[in-house]
């Protein structure tokens, strides 16, 4: 019996030419675990947001238990028994685990006051039933990531959800936590709950799912029954689709190939080098980074790619000075900078475009002008008293806004008034105009429309010609192939592949396999 049917679902976001979802037909059976697999940007999360009421489809219908339903909000989805555990948890850190579990459905005394005793008892009952190790009275802010996920699952179960959607649930879990989660999901499915698991990871698909649906660039390519699942075939389908356009791919990398050969002849020095870098988290057996070594030279772009949760975020945190190696060294022009913080790294020459634009890349309550000049304030020292300096600062900021087409950017307005895409362009513009000798980009095209993405790609391409060493961290394989001269593939915190980017089409397949841990390659 199909508990959910998605019929001809399509969705296009404003400013995007390509549909996030294009005429997708997919069903979910009662008591099954359905995996939805695909690379970054395949449309997996968009499809599930439509099902749980966070997004509205442009066209198509949703049937729940055979009846057509219009799901216009998460509350409407909740009433239909649909709940989603998001990749970024939606919990209140200052509240207890129990208070988060019953949020919106709180037991009351006299219909007014929270009944703490019943809240804790109800929460403990769900916790015990699922063999979780969280305590109802613990504050969420004091829990581990795995325990926070347990709170999210308990919250969904307390709402009596029959359909549970999980978005990349193991991307930030230890192996032990992931194994515990899978036991819970199998138990829930055996009790008649229906589960949708969004994932990149092929070994998880084979381990847990009853069926697997593969999405690529908004299209549903194929659905596999449990006995049909072949990791290599799925990896190929996720990477190439049903028929990659050879000319398109050649065009994407051709410029790069020419530059790579030119770089080989003109390399001058190593700018940034990781020497056997290991990063360990307290109490975890498997390191976050495990003996990672690479170097980036003047005038080249090193691409670092992999699926979410395999070490890309850790490399970014280490490069940004937020994490330090447990073992090994980081060198900048042969000088050790392993324990430098972000300020010291900035002084050393770092320019940095983080993945997290809101918390790390910008000061949302500061003005747009302050955000633009934040890493070069010394250049405008004395501007409070000097009309000349004030004018220089204003002209500098206006030129950046104009050159990078940052729409809606009024200098004295707060950065929070900008759209997500325009805030991203502000950060990119500020850092590209600031770099000294090396620059780190993390997911630079995320959230941008096609025109903006192409513009930023062209700006990144120019940086090696200016003598920059560029580190490009991205889960978007097409972006990596388009821009990088060399490519490192991360899998479970280790380097699974190291490639020179050339016109050989097989490189994409090799990289795709390395991203899934199927091979190690050069």
Secondary structure, 3 states (H helix, E strand, C coil): CEEEEEEEEEECCCCCCCCCEEEEEEEEECCCEEEEECCCCCCHHHHHHHHCCCCCCCEEEEEECCEEECCCCHHHHHHCCEEEECCCCCCCCCCEHHHHHCCCCCCEECCCEECHHHHHHHHHHHHHHCCCCCCCCCEHHHCCHHHHHHHHHHHHHHCCCCEEEEECCCCCCCHHHHHHHHHHHHHHHHCCCEEEEEECCHHHHHHHCCEEEEEECCEEEEEEEHHHCCHHHHHHHHHHCCCCCHHHHHHHHHHHHHHHHHHHHHCCCEEEEEEEEEECCCCCCCCCEEEEEEEEECCEEEEEECCCCCCHHHHHHHHCCCCCCCEEEEEECCEECCCCCHHHHHHHCEEEECCCCCCCCCCCCCEHHHHHHHHHHHHHCCCCCCHHHHHHHHHHHHHHHHHCCCCCCCCCCEHHHCCHHHHHHHHHHHHHHHCCCEEEEECCCCCCCHHHHHHHHHHHHHHHHHCCEEEEECCCHHHHHHHCCEEEEEECCEEEEEEECCCCCHHHHHHHHHHCCCCCEC
